[in-house]
Amino acid sequence: MTRMRIEWSRGRQVMFLAHLDLARAMERAVRRARVPVALTQGFNPHPRLAFAAPLPVGVTGRREVLEIWLDEVIGAGELADRLNSSLPAGLQVLRAREVAAGAPSLMSMVDGAWYAMTLETGDGAARWEQLAQEGTLERRLADLMAFDRIELAKSTPGKPDRLVDARPLIIDLRCQPGPGLTALVRIGGRGNLRPRELLNVVGRVLDGHVPGPLWSVERLETGRLGQQELIPAWEL
């Protein structure tokens, strides 16, 4: 059995697919492309795929990573070409490579992600640019990173909201022209900060509401957190 790592992207055409729907789209593409994929065991076998981390609904992805297990050896280039011929618009395989069979799972290693958040044109964008020009934005973000604790109400469907400390989940936060932000945050089972939650936190330190619907969000990369850096999932 061969284990292959695939780097792929998700565009705006399919950014509202939930994770399970995205997984089904990938499975259907594997079948249509006649990729010799290994099947899971059990009563209802399905193609053996594993994503590094779920991509939030409404978020595009620039360099996402998943792994696939094959019953037959095929080249990385051929695998990418076959999948791209069957994937729907908005999903694209960028590259593929073989991974050692005994390597740890991606999900067990990935615990961080870089996000880019861009404020669309309008009154909010004009206000953001004004704050940036005044230097207010940079100072407020520095203040936020200096906090010892940032209380955040996290919502889970079917459960009451719970208060968590969001400060340990924010590793890096930078103002970008555009206008926008880039942020390195924790993701995964040991702590997960959603982009919209981060925007709510930023809105608080700016003494006003940051217009949520006007933000476009892209996940630039996932990986394993080091010392104030992210080792890309592709390289793990």
N, C-alpha and C positions, 0 to 999 in steps of 0.2 A: 504494500500500500504506500502511495506517495502523498505527502502532505505539502500543499502549495499555499503560499501567502499571496493575496491579491490586494493591490491598492486600487481604489475606485473613487468615483466622485458622484455627488448627487446635486443636480441643478434645480432651478426654480420650478420646472415643470412637474416635479414629483416631490416637492419639499413637504407636502402635507400628508404623505404616506406615513401611517403609524409603523412602528418597528415590525410588527407581525406581518403587515401587508408588504413591507419592503422585503422581508425574508421570503415570503411566498413568491414575489416577483423574481428574486434571485433564483429560487428553486425552479421556477418555470423556465427561466432562461437557460439554466443548466440542462434541463431535459430537452428543450427545443434545439440546443446546440449539440446534442448527442455527446456531451462530455462524459467520459467513463467514471462517473462519480461513485464513491462508495456510499452505501446506505446504512442508516442507523439500524440497530437491533430493536426487536420488539414487535408488537402486534401491528403497528402502522408505520412501516419503514419510510423514511424520507431522506433526501440527499443530505450527506453529512457536511454541514457548513457551520462555521462559528465566527460570529462578529466580535471585533475587539471591544466595542461599546455601542449601545443603542444610540442612534442619532435622534435628538429631540424633534418632535413634529414642528414643522414650520421653519426648520433650520436647514440650510444647504451644507454640503460637505465637500471640502476641496481634496483632502487626502485621507479618506476612510480606508480601513483595513479589515479584511476578513480572511478566513482560511477555509480551504476545501480539501477533502481527502479523496484521492483517485485510486481506482482499482487497477488502472493501466497508466504507464508513464507516457505523458505527452509534454512537448516543449512548452516553456513559459510563454513564448510568443504565440504559439498556436492556441494555447488556452485562452489568452487574452482576445485573440481574433475571433475565436468561436463564440465566446460570451458576448462580445460587442455586437456580433451579427444578430443576436437574439434578445438583447436587453431593450427595454422601451426607451423612448426619448427622455433624456434627463439623467439616465444612469449610464456610466461609462467606466470600463476597466482601463486603468492607466498603465499598469505593469503587473508582472507576476514573477515569483521565484519559488524555488523549492526550499523547504524548511526541514531541519533534522526531525526525524520521527519522534524522538523522546523529548523535544523541547517543551518547556512549560506552556500552558495555554495562554493565548493573548489576553483573555479576560482576567486571568489571575495577575497579569503584569501591568496592565494599563490602568492608571489611576489619575491621569491628568489630561487636560485638553486646552489648546489655544482657541479662542473665539475672536472673531472680528464682528463688531456691531456698528452698523452705519445708520445714522439718522437721515431719513428721507427728507426731501425738500418741504418747506413749509415754515410756519411760525416757530416750531420747535427747533428746526435746524438753524434759523436765523439767531435765535436766543443762544443756542450752543456756540455758534461762531463768535458772538459778542462776548460770552464768558471766556472763551479761549483767548481772544485778543486782549482782554483785560488781565489775563493771567489768573483769573478767579478759578477757572476750571482746574488748572494744574495744582493750585494750592489746595483746593477742596479734595482732590483725589489723593494728594499727599497726606492730608489730614485723615482721610478714611483709612489709608494703609497704616497709619500710626495708632489707630484705635486698638485697644486690648480686646474688646468684645463688640460684636455687631449682632444684635438680636434680629432674627428673621423668622417669620411665621411660615412654615412649610406646609403645603396642602397635599393631601393624599386622598384620592377619590374614596368615598365611603368611610373616612375616618376624620375625627376632629383635627383642626390645625394644631401643630406643635411648635413651640419656640426652640430654635437652635441657634448656636453661635456660628455665624457665617464667616467670621474673620479668619479662622484657620483654613477655610476653603478657598480663599483668594490668595494666590501666590504672587501674581504680578498684575498690575493694572496701569494702562497707559492711554493718554489722550492722543488721538490721531486726526490729521486733517481729513476732511471728507464731508461732513464732520463725523467723528465716531470714536470708538474705543477698541483697544485690543486687551484681552484678559487671559491670563493663565489661571485655571481653576482646577480644583479637585473634582474627579468624577469617580463613579463606581460605588461598591458596597461600603467602603470605609468613609464615605463622605462625598456628597454630590451636590454641586451648585448649578442650577439651571440658568441659562442666559437671562431669562425674564426676571428671575429672582435677583440676579446681580444688578440689572437695570433698576429694579425697585430700590435697592440699596443706594445706588448712585443718585437716584432721584431725591432720596432723603438728605444726603449731604449737600445737594445743590439747593436746598430749601424750596423745593417745588417738585411737581410731578413731571417726570420724563415721559413723553407720550409713547406708551408701549406699542400701539398699532403701527406707528410710523417707523419703527426700527426694523431693518433687515439684518439677519444674523447668519453668519457662516462659521462652521467649525473648520478651522484651518488644519488642525492635526490633533491626533491623540497619541499618547505614549506613556512612558514611565517617568515619574518625577524624580529629578536628581536634586542637586543644590541650586535652587532658583533656575532650573532649566528643565527642558523636556526632552527625553530620549525618544525619538519617533518610533511608533509601533512597528513601522516597516523594518527598522534596524534591530529590533529586539530578538 
